[in-house]
Amino acid sequence: RITEIENCANQPDIMRMDQLEQEHLLDLCKRFRIALERSSDQTLQFQSFPNGCCRDTAVLLNEFLKEQGYEDIRYCAKDRDEYSSHAWLEYKGIIIDLTADQFGQNYAPVLLKSNSSRDLIHRLDRTQNCGLYIVNGDYFNLCDDQKKIFQELNSENE
């Protein structure tokens, strides 16, 4: 089970994204997840992917989606509680999470769902514009990893 998309048809916040755009976004997210899995052993930040990789995955997925023409994507985070912290992206009312499966089999590896149906790991504590600047001290490692992951993405198209 690589993906999970809720039936978003009658949810008002999802009405801003038509079915074709949802399918395109899902396809891009699947491609990114596969490229990340294939290249993770060559990276510094993604050796234990998806465990502990939510921030970096969200940041690099945002960079990839921006290259594909997606704008106004938000970086979202849940602060540490008795379980853990977590990060994901949101776009037009949809939670985009490629690391939710680190929390168990109840979550698909590529998760797109309405932000009106938040669960425990998607409790929103803070949100901000997304960019590589979020990673602070890990910036150079993440830039190196980005090159490797994006090379894998580009090799898919050859």
N, C-alpha and C positions, 0 to 999 in steps of 0.2 A: 504494500500500500504506500505508494510514493506521495500521493497528494490527498488533500481533503479540502473540498470547497463546500461550504454550507449552501443550502438553497437560499439564495439572497434575493429572490425575485420580488417579494412583497415588502421588503424592508426599505423605508424611505431614504436612509442614508446611502444605500447602495444604488438607488435609482440614478445617481449621477454617473454610473459606469454601466454601459450596455454590455450585453452578453459577449460580443466580439472582443471588446476591450478586456473583460474578465478572462477570457480564454487566452488572449495574447499575453497578459500579465502572468497567468499561470504557466504558460509555456516558457517564458523567460525565466521564471523562478525555478522551474524544473531543470532547465539547462544550467543555470548557475549552481544549483545544488549538486548536480552530477559532476560538473567541472571541479567544484570544490572538493568533493569526495575523491576524485581521481588524482588531484594534485596535493592533497593534504599532507602526505608523507614527505613532500619536498619543501614544505613550508615551515616557518618558525612558530607562527601563532595558532596553527590549526592542527597540530599533531594529535590532539585528542578529540577532534571534531566528532560530534557537535557539542560535546561537554565543555562548558566554560568558554565557548566561542561566540556567544550571542551578540555581544557588542561589535566585535570585529566583522562578523558575518553581515550584520545589519549595515554597517558602514560601507563595506565593499559591494554588497548588493545594491545599495543606494547609488554608488558610483556607476555600476553597470546599468541600472535602470535609467539613470540620467543620460547615459550614452545612447539609450534606446528612445529618448524623447520624453521620458516621464519627468514631470516637474512637481514641485510642492509636496514632496514626500517628507513625512515627519519621522524623526527618530523618537521612539518611545521607550520608557524604562519603568520597571518596578524595582523599588529599592529593596535592599536585603531585609528579609523578615525571617521567621523561623524556618523557612524552606530555603530560599536563595533569592538572589537578584536575577533580573532577566531584562533583555532588550529585544526590540523588534521594530519593524517599520509600519507606518500606516499611510494609506493613500486612498483618498475619496471614500472614507468610511470603512475601509477594509484593513484588517490586521494581516500583515505579511510576515510570516515567521518560518524561517528555515532551520531553526534549532529547537523547536518545541519538543521534538522527540527525545531530547536529553532528559525530559521529565517523565518518560515512560511511554508505554505502548498506546496509551489513550490519545496520543498526539501523532499526527502524520509528519513525515520528514519535510514536506512542503505544505504549509498550512496557510490558507487564505480564508478568512471568515469575517463576518460583520463585527465592527467594534461595538455594536449595541449588545452583543452577547459575550461580554468579557467573562473570563474564568479566573481562577486563582493566579495563574502565572501571567495573565495579561492585565492585572490590576494596574491602572495607570497612575504613577506617582509623579512623573515628569515627562515633558515632551519638548523638543527643540528642532530647529533645522538640522539636517544631517550633513556631515562632511568629514573628511579625514582628520580635521582638527580635533574631533571628539576624543581621539585615542591618545593624545598627549605623548607620553614617553615611549609608546610603542609605535610611533609614527613611521620611523624608517624600516622597522621589521615588517610592518603592515604594507608599506609601499612595495617592498621586495616580494612579499606574498601575493600582492595584487597582480604584479607582472606575471607570476607563475600561473595563477588562476585564470587570468585573462588570456594567456597563451593557450591554455587548455580549452577555453571557450572558443578561441579562434581556430584551433585545430579541428574542432567539431565541424566547422563550416567548410573544411578543405576536402 
